[in-house]
Amino acid sequence: MSREDDLLLTGSVAFDAPVPLSSVEAEYSEILRSQLAVPTYAGDGTVPALTGVEFTDPDAWWDCGVWFGILHTLETIARRHSRTLSANASFASDGRGRGHLLVDAGGHFHLCAEGDDAESHRTRMCTSCLHCYPPHADGTFEVAEESENDTVRLSAASAGPFTNFLVHCDDHGEVACPPSHKEALFRREQHLLEQHTPHPLPLGAVAASDVLGQDFLNHIAFAARQLRDARYYVRQEGMGGGAVRPRNEARAAARRALAELPELPPEQLTELLLQLLVEQHAGR
C-alpha cells in the first residue's frame, strides 16, 4: 500500500480496560482532531475514561496516512498504559482491496486483506505488511548511513512474545516504537531531520563555506567557470577542440580544491559538502 492510497475503516477498536482521559490528553486531542474516530467512554462522568474508538462514517474515505496516524495513537496509548488492544473493524482501500483490521500479539495493527493468512499477521510473519504503516519513501525503510547524534537513541522494548524497538529523544521523549530495527533506524533519521536539523536541509550551526575556507571555494568556482567554457565549445560545431584546455584547467582546479579539504572522517566530509550545496543553491 502506498502512502497515497485512500483508506476506509468501519467498526471499532477497544482497550481491555478503560484508560483515564487525564492521562492521555495529548493523544485524545489527536483522535478528536482527526474527525474520523469517535471515542467511546466509561466512568461516571467525574473520572471519565477512554475505552476505545468507533469508525462510524461509511463514506470516510481518506488518505491512509491520516488513518495510520489514528492507529498509531491507539497503539501508543495501549503500550504506555499496559492495555491490550482488540479490533472489530473492516477496511477497504484503493491499493489493497478489502479485508479486516487485526492486532498482532505484540500490540501492532495490521491490515489483513481478503485471502491473507491471518495467523501470519498475528505472529508478524507476514511479508506484505510487517507493520501496516508505510514510511515516507517508496514503501521501504532504507537507511544507507546512520547520522551521528547521541540525543536520539534506540533500545529494545518487550512486546509480548516479540521485541519492538523504542526510539527515544532526550529533548522530545518517545519518538516511535516500531516492530523492526530497520524501521526504528528510519524513524530515528526522520526525527533527526524534522526536529534536529535547521532548514533548509542539511544546514549546520556553522556555514560549510566557513569550515571549508575561501581557497577551497575559489578553486571550485574557477573549475565551474572552466567547465562552462568547455561546454560552450563542445556545443559549437567543429569547435570541440577548444574545450580541451578549459576542461584540463577545471580538473587541475578540482585537485587543488581537494588538497584544501579539512582532515575529517568521510561521513562528516560528505555532510559538509552536502551542506555547501544547499547553502549555494538554497541560501542560508
BARO-191778 format. One line per 3 residues: number of its first residue (from 1); their letters; for each residue x, y, z of N, C-alpha, C, O, CB. Coordinates in steps of 0.05 Angstrom, whole numbers. Glycine has a CB too. Example, Ala and Ser with C-alpha at 12.3 -4.5 7.8 and 13.67 -1.06 7.14 Angstrom:
// residues 2
1 = AS = 264 -114 156 246 -90 156 264 -66 156 285 -66 169 226 -89 181 | 257 -45 142 273 -21 143 258 1 157 268 23 161 282 -12 114 $
This chain:
// residues 284
1 = MSR = 17 -24 0 0 0 0 18 25 0 35 27 17 -19 0 24 | 13 43 -18 28 67 -19 16 88 -1 -7 86 6 31 78 -48 | 32 108 6 23 129 24 0 145 12 -15 158 26 46 147 32 $
4 = EDD = -2 144 -15 -22 160 -29 -50 146 -30 -69 159 -39 -13 167 -57 | -52 121 -21 -77 107 -23 -98 119 -4 -91 129 17 -73 77 -15 | -123 119 -13 -145 126 5 -154 100 19 -153 78 8 -169 139 -11 $
7 = LLL = -163 104 43 -170 81 60 -196 88 75 -201 111 81 -147 75 80 | -212 67 80 -236 69 95 -236 48 117 -233 24 111 -261 67 77 | -240 56 142 -243 37 164 -272 39 175 -282 62 179 -222 42 186 $
10 = TGS = -284 17 180 -310 17 194 -309 -5 216 -298 -26 211 -334 11 174 | -321 1 239 -321 -17 261 -310 -4 286 -316 20 291 -304 -42 254 | -296 -19 302 -287 -8 328 -261 -20 337 -253 -42 328 -308 -13 349 $
13 = VAF = -247 -6 354 -223 -15 368 -227 -10 397 -237 11 405 -197 0 357 | -219 -29 414 -224 -26 443 -199 -33 459 -183 -50 451 -247 -43 452 | -196 -21 483 -176 -29 503 -189 -49 521 -213 -49 526 -166 -4 518 $
16 = DAP = -173 -67 533 -184 -87 550 -192 -75 577 -207 -87 592 -164 -109 555 | -182 -51 584 -191 -36 608 -191 -7 601 -174 3 586 -172 -43 632 | -209 9 613 -211 37 607 -185 52 614 -171 44 633 -234 50 621 $
19 = VPL = -179 73 599 -155 90 605 -165 117 613 -179 130 598 -137 91 579 | -157 127 637 -166 153 646 -158 175 626 -136 176 617 -154 160 673 | -178 192 619 -173 213 599 -151 232 609 -137 244 593 -198 228 593 $
22 = SSV = -149 236 635 -130 255 645 -101 246 640 -83 263 641 -133 258 675 | -97 221 634 -70 211 629 -63 210 599 -41 203 591 -67 183 641 | -83 215 582 -78 214 552 -89 239 538 -100 237 517 -91 188 540 $
25 = EAE = -86 262 551 -98 286 540 -87 292 512 -103 299 494 -93 310 558 | -61 290 508 -50 296 481 -59 277 460 -67 285 438 -19 296 483 | -59 251 467 -68 231 447 -98 233 442 -107 230 419 -61 203 458 $
28 = YSE = -113 239 463 -142 243 460 -148 266 441 -166 265 425 -155 247 487 | -133 288 444 -137 311 426 -131 303 397 -145 312 379 -119 334 434 | -111 287 393 -104 278 365 -128 262 353 -134 265 330 -79 261 365 $
31 = ILR = -140 245 369 -162 229 360 -186 247 352 -198 243 331 -171 208 382 | -191 267 369 -213 285 364 -208 301 338 -226 306 322 -218 304 387 | -183 310 335 -177 327 312 -180 312 286 -186 324 265 -148 337 314 $
34 = SQL = -176 286 287 -178 270 262 -206 271 250 -209 270 226 -170 242 267 | -227 273 267 -255 273 259 -262 247 245 -283 246 232 -260 296 242 | -246 226 247 -252 201 234 -258 179 255 -272 159 249 -228 192 217 $
37 = AVP = -249 183 280 -254 164 301 -271 176 323 -265 198 332 -227 153 313 | -291 162 331 -309 171 352 -301 157 378 -305 133 380 -339 166 345 | -291 172 398 -283 159 423 -307 146 438 -330 156 436 -270 179 442 $
40 = TYA = -302 125 452 -322 112 470 -311 114 498 -287 113 503 -328 82 461 | -330 116 517 -322 123 544 -334 104 565 -353 89 560 -331 152 551 | -322 105 589 -332 92 612 -329 111 635 -315 132 633 -317 65 618 $
43 = GDG = -341 105 658 -339 122 681 -365 137 687 -384 136 672 -317 142 677 | -365 150 710 -390 163 719 -390 192 712 -408 207 720 -392 160 749 | -372 201 696 -371 230 688 -352 246 704 -342 266 695 -398 241 690 $
46 = TVP = -347 238 729 -328 253 745 -299 245 739 -281 261 741 -334 248 775 | -295 219 733 -268 210 724 -272 195 698 -271 171 697 -255 191 747 | -276 210 676 -281 197 650 -257 181 641 -234 188 646 -288 217 629 $
49 = ALT = -262 159 626 -241 142 617 -247 134 588 -270 131 580 -237 117 635 | -226 129 573 -228 122 545 -228 91 542 -210 78 553 -205 134 528 | -249 81 529 -250 52 525 -242 43 497 -237 19 492 -278 41 532 $
52 = GVE = -241 62 479 -233 55 451 -244 76 432 -250 99 440 -244 28 444 | -247 68 407 -259 86 387 -277 70 368 -274 46 366 -236 101 371 | -294 84 355 -311 72 334 -307 88 308 -303 112 308 -341 72 342 $
55 = FTD = -307 73 286 -306 85 259 -334 82 247 -341 60 237 -283 71 241 | -349 103 247 -378 100 241 -386 112 214 -408 106 205 -393 114 262 | -369 127 201 -377 140 176 -370 122 152 -347 118 146 -362 168 173 $
58 = PDA = -391 112 138 -385 93 116 -374 107 91 -367 94 72 -411 79 109 | -373 134 92 -363 149 69 -336 163 75 -328 180 60 -383 170 60 | -324 155 97 -299 170 106 -274 159 92 -255 150 105 -296 167 136 $
61 = WWD = -275 159 65 -250 152 51 -230 175 55 -236 198 49 -256 147 20 | -206 168 64 -187 189 70 -159 178 65 -155 154 64 -190 199 99 | -140 196 62 -112 188 58 -104 168 79 -108 173 103 -94 213 57 $
64 = CGV = -91 147 71 -84 126 90 -65 136 112 -66 126 134 -71 102 76 | -49 156 106 -31 167 126 -47 179 150 -37 177 173 -14 189 114 | -70 190 145 -86 201 167 -97 178 184 -96 179 209 -110 218 156 $
67 = WFG = -107 157 171 -117 134 185 -95 121 202 -98 113 225 -129 113 166 | -71 118 189 -49 105 203 -41 121 228 -32 110 248 -25 102 184 | -44 148 226 -38 164 249 -56 158 272 -47 158 295 -40 194 241 $
70 = ILH = -82 154 267 -101 146 288 -93 120 300 -93 117 325 -130 145 276 | -87 100 283 -80 73 294 -54 75 310 -52 62 331 -76 53 271 | -35 91 301 -11 94 316 -16 106 344 -4 98 364 10 111 301 $
73 = TLE = -34 125 345 -41 138 371 -53 117 390 -47 117 413 -61 161 366 | -71 100 379 -83 79 396 -62 59 406 -63 51 429 -105 65 380 | -43 52 388 -22 34 397 -5 47 419 2 33 438 -4 28 373 $
76 = TIA = 1 73 416 17 86 436 3 87 463 16 82 484 23 115 427 | -23 93 463 -38 93 488 -37 65 501 -31 63 525 -67 101 484 | -42 44 485 -42 17 496 -14 10 508 -13 -2 529 -50 -3 475 $
79 = RRH = 7 16 494 34 9 503 41 24 529 51 12 548 55 15 481 | 36 50 529 44 66 552 28 60 577 37 64 600 42 95 546 | 4 49 574 -14 44 597 -19 15 601 -38 7 615 -40 60 593 $
82 = SRT = -3 -2 588 -5 -31 591 -33 -42 586 -43 -57 602 4 -39 620 | -45 -33 564 -71 -43 556 -68 -62 532 -49 -59 517 -90 -19 550 | -87 -80 529 -87 -97 506 -109 -87 487 -131 -81 495 -93 -127 514 $
85 = LSA = -101 -86 462 -120 -76 441 -134 -100 428 -124 -122 426 -105 -60 420 | -159 -94 420 -174 -113 403 -188 -97 382 -195 -74 386 -195 -130 420 | -192 -109 359 -204 -95 336 -227 -112 325 -225 -136 321 -183 -89 315 $
88 = NAS = -249 -98 319 -272 -110 305 -279 -90 283 -299 -76 284 -296 -115 324 | -261 -90 263 -264 -70 242 -256 -81 215 -239 -99 213 -247 -45 248 | -268 -71 194 -260 -79 167 -249 -54 152 -253 -32 161 -285 -90 151 $
91 = FAS = -235 -60 130 -223 -38 115 -228 -42 85 -233 -64 76 -193 -35 121 | -227 -20 71 -226 -20 42 -206 1 34 -204 22 46 -255 -14 29 | -191 -5 13 -170 14 4 -167 12 -26 -175 -8 -39 -144 9 18 $
94 = DGR = -155 33 -37 -151 33 -66 -130 13 -74 -132 -1 -94 -142 61 -75 | -109 10 -58 -86 -6 -66 -86 -34 -55 -71 -51 -65 -61 7 -58 | -102 -40 -34 -100 -66 -21 -127 -81 -21 -129 -103 -10 -90 -63 7 $
97 = GRG = -147 -70 -33 -173 -83 -34 -187 -81 -7 -187 -60 6 -170 -112 -42 | -200 -103 1 -215 -104 25 -204 -124 45 -189 -142 37 -245 -109 20 | -212 -122 70 -203 -141 90 -211 -131 117 -230 -116 120 -173 -145 88 $
100 = HLL = -196 -141 137 -203 -132 164 -178 -124 179 -156 -131 173 -217 -155 179 | -183 -108 200 -161 -98 217 -157 -117 239 -176 -126 252 -168 -69 228 | -132 -125 244 -127 -142 267 -103 -132 282 -87 -115 272 -122 -172 258 $
103 = VDA = -99 -142 306 -77 -135 324 -60 -159 329 -69 -180 335 -88 -123 351 | -33 -155 325 -16 -178 329 -10 -181 359 -19 -165 375 11 -174 314 | 4 -202 366 8 -209 394 26 -189 409 28 -190 433 21 -236 396 $
106 = GGH = 38 -171 394 54 -150 406 41 -123 407 53 -103 416 80 -148 392 | 16 -122 399 1 -97 401 2 -78 377 -5 -55 380 11 -82 424 | 10 -88 354 11 -72 329 -13 -80 311 -20 -103 309 37 -76 314 $
109 = FHL = -24 -60 298 -45 -64 279 -34 -74 252 -12 -67 244 -62 -39 275 | -50 -91 239 -44 -100 212 -69 -98 195 -92 -101 205 -33 -129 212 | -65 -93 169 -87 -95 150 -86 -122 137 -69 -128 121 -86 -72 129 $
112 = CAE = -104 -139 145 -105 -167 134 -125 -168 111 -149 -168 115 -114 -187 157 | -114 -168 87 -131 -168 63 -145 -195 59 -136 -215 69 -114 -161 38 | -167 -194 44 -181 -219 37 -162 -238 24 -148 -231 5 -205 -213 19 $
115 = GDD = -161 -262 33 -143 -282 22 -117 -285 37 -102 -304 33 -137 -276 -6 | -110 -265 55 -86 -267 71 -89 -287 93 -111 -294 101 -79 -239 83 | -67 -298 102 -67 -316 125 -66 -298 150 -45 -286 156 -42 -336 124 $
118 = AES = -88 -297 165 -89 -280 188 -68 -287 209 -58 -269 222 -117 -282 201 | -62 -313 212 -43 -321 232 -15 -310 226 0 -304 244 -41 -351 234 | -8 -307 200 18 -296 193 20 -267 202 42 -257 209 23 -298 163 $
121 = HRT = -2 -252 202 -2 -225 212 0 -224 243 15 -209 254 -28 -210 203 | -15 -242 256 -14 -242 285 13 -249 296 20 -240 318 -35 -261 296 | 28 -265 281 54 -273 290 77 -258 277 100 -265 280 58 -303 285 $
124 = RMC = 70 -237 262 89 -220 248 106 -235 229 130 -229 225 107 -206 269 | 94 -255 216 108 -270 195 99 -261 168 106 -273 147 104 -300 199 | 82 -240 167 72 -231 141 94 -218 125 111 -204 137 48 -212 145 $
127 = TSC = 93 -221 99 114 -209 82 104 -183 71 121 -166 63 121 -228 60 | 78 -178 69 68 -154 56 65 -131 75 67 -108 66 41 -160 44 | 62 -136 101 59 -113 119 67 -121 147 49 -125 164 30 -102 119 $
130 = LHC = 93 -124 152 102 -130 179 90 -109 198 82 -116 220 133 -129 181 | 88 -85 189 75 -63 204 58 -49 182 69 -44 161 96 -43 218 | 34 -44 188 16 -35 166 22 -7 157 11 2 136 -13 -38 174 $
133 = YPP = 37 9 172 42 36 164 67 38 146 88 30 154 46 54 188 | 64 48 122 88 52 105 103 77 113 91 95 125 80 53 75 | 128 79 107 143 103 112 138 124 91 119 122 75 173 97 114 $
136 = HAD = 154 145 91 150 167 72 165 163 46 162 179 27 160 193 84 | 180 141 43 197 139 19 194 112 6 206 92 14 226 143 27 | 178 111 -15 177 88 -33 172 61 -20 181 41 -30 203 86 -48 $
139 = GTF = 157 61 2 149 36 14 172 20 27 169 -4 32 137 19 -6 | 194 33 32 216 19 45 225 35 69 218 58 73 240 15 25 | 242 22 86 253 36 109 283 36 107 298 32 126 244 22 136 $
142 = EVA = 293 42 82 322 40 78 336 64 90 328 87 86 327 38 48 | 358 59 105 376 79 115 404 71 107 415 53 119 373 83 147 | 415 85 87 441 78 77 463 84 97 484 71 98 446 91 50 $
145 = EES = 459 106 112 480 115 131 467 128 155 450 146 152 499 135 117 | 475 119 179 463 130 203 477 156 211 501 159 209 465 110 226 | 461 176 219 471 201 228 483 199 256 473 183 272 450 223 227 $
148 = END = 505 213 261 517 214 287 502 234 305 503 258 299 547 220 286 | 489 224 325 475 242 344 468 225 369 452 207 367 449 254 331 | 480 232 391 475 217 416 448 225 429 441 212 449 497 222 435 $
151 = TVR = 435 245 419 410 254 431 387 235 426 369 232 443 402 282 421 | 387 222 403 365 204 395 377 175 394 395 170 378 353 212 368 | 366 158 410 377 131 413 355 109 409 331 114 411 389 128 441 $
154 = LSA = 365 85 404 348 62 400 352 42 423 375 39 433 353 48 373 | 331 29 432 333 8 452 312 -12 447 290 -6 437 331 20 481 | 317 -37 455 297 -59 452 276 -56 473 281 -48 496 311 -86 454 $
157 = ASA = 251 -62 466 228 -60 484 211 -85 481 203 -92 458 211 -34 478 | 205 -99 502 190 -123 502 161 -117 493 149 -98 502 190 -137 529 | 150 -134 475 123 -131 466 110 -158 464 109 -171 443 122 -117 438 $
160 = GPF = 102 -168 488 91 -195 488 112 -215 480 134 -215 491 66 -198 470 | 106 -232 460 126 -251 451 147 -239 432 165 -253 423 113 -275 437 | 143 -214 425 160 -200 405 178 -179 419 176 -174 443 144 -188 383 $
163 = TNF = 195 -167 402 211 -145 411 206 -121 393 210 -123 369 241 -152 411 | 198 -99 404 196 -74 390 222 -59 395 239 -67 411 171 -58 398 | 225 -36 381 249 -20 383 241 9 388 231 23 371 267 -23 357 $
166 = LVH = 247 18 413 239 44 421 260 65 411 284 62 415 237 46 452 | 249 86 399 266 109 391 260 131 411 238 141 412 259 118 361 | 281 138 426 277 158 447 295 182 443 319 179 436 282 146 475 $
169 = CDD = 284 206 446 299 231 443 301 244 470 281 247 485 286 249 422 | 325 253 477 329 267 503 312 293 504 304 301 526 358 274 507 | 308 305 481 293 331 480 263 328 477 248 344 487 304 348 458 $
172 = HGE = 254 307 462 226 304 455 213 279 466 189 274 461 224 304 425 | 227 263 482 215 239 493 213 216 472 229 214 454 188 245 504 | 193 200 476 189 177 457 182 187 429 164 204 426 167 158 468 $
175 = VAC = 196 177 410 192 185 382 175 164 367 156 170 354 219 188 367 | 182 138 371 167 117 358 175 90 371 195 89 386 174 115 327 | 159 70 367 165 43 378 157 22 357 138 7 362 151 39 405 $
178 = PPS = 170 21 335 162 3 313 171 -26 319 187 -30 338 174 11 287 | 161 -45 304 167 -73 309 193 -83 297 200 -107 301 145 -90 300 | 207 -67 281 231 -76 269 254 -56 273 249 -32 275 227 -81 239 $
181 = HKE = 278 -67 275 301 -50 279 305 -32 254 313 -9 257 327 -67 284 | 299 -43 231 302 -28 206 284 -3 206 293 19 199 295 -45 182 | 259 -6 214 241 17 215 249 36 237 247 60 234 212 8 219 $
184 = ALF = 259 26 259 268 43 281 291 62 272 291 85 278 277 27 305 | 310 51 257 331 67 246 320 89 228 329 112 228 351 50 230 | 300 81 211 287 100 193 274 123 209 276 146 202 267 86 175 $
187 = RRE = 258 115 230 244 135 246 264 153 261 258 177 265 225 122 266 | 286 143 268 307 160 281 317 181 262 318 204 268 330 142 291 | 323 172 237 333 191 217 311 212 211 317 235 208 342 177 192 $
190 = QHL = 286 203 209 264 221 203 262 242 225 259 266 220 238 205 201 | 265 233 251 263 252 273 286 272 273 282 295 278 262 237 300 | 310 262 267 333 280 266 330 301 244 337 324 248 358 264 261 $
193 = LEQ = 319 293 222 314 312 200 293 333 207 296 356 201 307 298 174 | 271 323 220 249 341 225 253 359 249 244 382 250 224 324 230 | 268 349 270 269 363 295 297 373 303 300 390 320 259 346 317 $
196 = HTP = 318 362 291 345 369 300 362 379 277 387 380 280 358 344 312 | 351 387 255 366 397 233 354 424 223 331 425 216 367 377 209 | 369 445 224 359 471 214 351 468 185 361 451 170 379 493 217 $
199 = HPL = 333 485 176 323 484 149 332 510 134 334 531 147 293 481 148 | 337 509 108 334 486 90 356 465 96 379 472 103 335 494 61 | 349 440 92 368 418 97 392 419 78 389 430 56 354 391 95 $
202 = PLG = 415 409 86 422 399 113 440 419 127 462 411 135 435 371 111 | 432 444 131 449 464 142 457 457 171 441 446 186 435 491 141 | 481 464 178 491 461 205 492 487 220 485 508 209 518 447 205 $
205 = AVA = 502 486 244 504 510 260 524 530 249 522 554 252 511 503 289 | 545 519 236 566 536 224 565 532 194 562 509 184 594 528 235 | 567 554 179 565 552 149 588 534 139 610 536 148 567 580 137 $
208 = ASD = 581 517 120 601 499 108 623 516 94 646 508 95 588 481 87 | 615 539 83 635 555 69 656 565 89 680 569 82 622 579 56 | 648 570 114 667 578 135 686 556 143 710 560 148 653 589 160 $
211 = VLG = 676 531 143 692 508 151 712 501 128 735 495 133 674 484 157 | 703 503 103 719 494 81 740 515 73 761 508 63 701 489 57 | 734 540 78 754 561 73 751 573 45 740 561 27 781 551 76 $
214 = QDF = 761 598 42 758 612 18 775 601 -5 766 601 -28 766 641 22 | 798 590 1 815 578 -21 800 555 -34 800 553 -59 842 568 -10 | 787 538 -18 772 516 -30 750 527 -48 746 517 -70 760 498 -7 $
217 = LNH = 735 547 -38 713 558 -53 723 571 -79 710 568 -100 698 579 -37 | 746 584 -78 757 597 -102 764 576 -123 758 580 -147 781 613 -95 | 776 554 -115 783 533 -134 758 521 -146 758 515 -171 800 511 -120 $
220 = IAF = 738 516 -130 713 505 -141 700 524 -160 690 516 -182 694 497 -118 | 699 549 -154 687 569 -171 702 571 -198 690 574 -219 686 597 -157 | 729 570 -196 745 571 -221 739 547 -238 736 549 -262 775 573 -214 $
223 = AAR = 738 523 -225 732 499 -240 705 501 -254 702 492 -277 733 474 -222 | 685 512 -240 659 514 -252 659 533 -277 646 527 -297 639 525 -232 | 674 555 -275 676 573 -298 689 559 -322 681 562 -344 692 599 -291 $
226 = QLR = 710 544 -316 724 530 -338 706 509 -351 707 505 -375 750 516 -327 | 690 495 -335 672 475 -346 650 489 -363 642 478 -383 659 459 -324 | 641 512 -355 622 527 -372 634 534 -399 621 532 -419 612 552 -357 $
229 = DAR = 660 543 -398 673 549 -423 676 524 -441 671 525 -465 701 561 -418 | 683 501 -428 687 477 -444 660 468 -456 659 459 -479 697 454 -426 | 638 471 -441 612 464 -451 605 482 -475 592 472 -494 591 467 -429 $
232 = YYV = 612 507 -474 606 525 -496 619 515 -522 607 514 -543 616 554 -490 | 645 508 -520 659 500 -545 649 473 -555 646 470 -580 689 497 -539 | 642 455 -538 632 429 -547 606 432 -562 601 418 -581 627 410 -523 $
235 = RQE = 590 452 -554 564 456 -568 566 469 -595 547 469 -611 546 473 -550 | 590 481 -601 593 494 -627 605 474 -647 626 462 -642 612 519 -624 | 592 471 -669 601 451 -688 629 457 -698 635 480 -706 581 450 -712 $
238 = GMG = 646 437 -697 673 440 -706 692 454 -687 715 458 -693 673 454 -732 | 683 461 -663 699 476 -644 705 460 -618 714 472 -598 686 503 -637 | 700 434 -619 703 418 -595 731 419 -584 735 415 -560 695 390 -601 $
241 = GGA = 751 423 -602 779 424 -592 784 446 -572 802 445 -556 798 428 -616 | 767 467 -574 770 490 -556 762 483 -527 768 498 -509 754 513 -565 | 749 459 -523 741 451 -497 763 437 -481 761 434 -457 717 434 -498 $
244 = VRP = 784 429 -495 805 412 -482 819 428 -460 821 418 -437 825 402 -502 | 828 452 -466 843 467 -447 827 475 -422 836 470 -400 854 493 -459 | 802 486 -425 787 492 -401 779 467 -385 777 468 -360 762 508 -408 $
247 = RNE = 775 445 -399 769 420 -384 793 412 -367 789 404 -344 762 397 -404 | 817 415 -378 841 408 -363 845 427 -339 852 419 -317 866 409 -381 | 839 453 -344 841 473 -323 821 466 -300 827 469 -276 836 501 -334 $
250 = ARA = 797 457 -308 777 450 -288 787 427 -271 783 427 -247 750 444 -301 | 799 407 -284 809 384 -269 831 392 -249 831 383 -226 819 363 -288 | 848 409 -258 870 418 -241 860 434 -217 869 431 -195 890 435 -257 $
253 = AAR = 839 451 -222 827 466 -200 813 448 -180 814 453 -156 808 487 -211 | 800 427 -191 787 408 -173 807 394 -155 802 389 -132 771 388 -189 | 831 387 -166 851 374 -150 862 393 -129 868 385 -106 875 365 -168 $
256 = RAL = 865 419 -136 873 439 -116 853 441 -94 859 445 -70 879 466 -129 | 827 440 -101 806 442 -81 807 418 -62 803 421 -38 778 443 -95 | 811 394 -74 813 370 -57 836 373 -36 833 364 -14 818 345 -74 $
259 = AEL = 858 385 -45 880 388 -27 874 407 -4 887 406 17 904 398 -42 | 854 424 -7 846 443 13 825 432 33 819 445 53 835 469 1 | 815 408 27 794 398 45 805 392 73 828 382 75 782 372 33 $
262 = PEL = 790 398 93 799 391 120 801 361 125 787 346 111 780 404 141 | 817 353 144 820 325 150 797 316 168 798 321 193 848 319 163 | 777 305 156 753 296 171 747 267 162 754 259 141 729 315 166 $
265 = PPE = 732 252 179 722 226 170 705 229 145 692 249 142 706 212 193 | 705 209 128 690 211 103 661 218 106 650 234 91 691 185 88 | 647 207 127 619 213 131 614 243 138 595 255 129 607 195 152 $
268 = QLT = 632 254 154 630 282 161 635 300 137 622 321 134 648 289 185 | 655 292 121 661 307 98 638 307 78 633 327 65 687 297 85 | 625 284 76 602 282 58 580 301 66 569 315 50 591 253 58 $
271 = ELL = 574 302 93 554 320 103 562 349 98 545 366 92 549 315 133 | 587 355 101 597 383 97 593 392 68 584 414 63 626 385 106 | 599 374 49 596 381 21 567 383 14 559 401 -2 610 361 3 $
274 = LQL = 550 366 25 521 369 21 511 396 31 495 409 19 506 346 34 | 521 403 55 513 428 67 521 451 49 506 471 45 525 432 95 | 545 450 37 554 471 19 536 474 -5 529 496 -13 583 466 10 $
277 = LVE = 528 452 -16 510 452 -40 484 467 -33 473 483 -48 504 424 -50 | 473 461 -9 448 474 -1 452 503 3 436 519 -6 437 461 25 | 475 511 16 480 539 20 482 554 -6 473 577 -9 505 543 36 $
280 = QHA = 494 541 -26 499 555 -52 473 557 -68 470 576 -84 520 541 -67 | 456 537 -66 432 536 -83 406 543 -69 387 552 -83 430 509 -95 | 405 541 -43 381 547 -28 384 572 -10 365 584 -2 371 524 -11 $
283 = GR = 409 579 -5 414 602 12 412 594 42 399 575 49 395 624 6 | 426 610 58 424 605 87 401 622 99 397 620 123 451 612 101 $
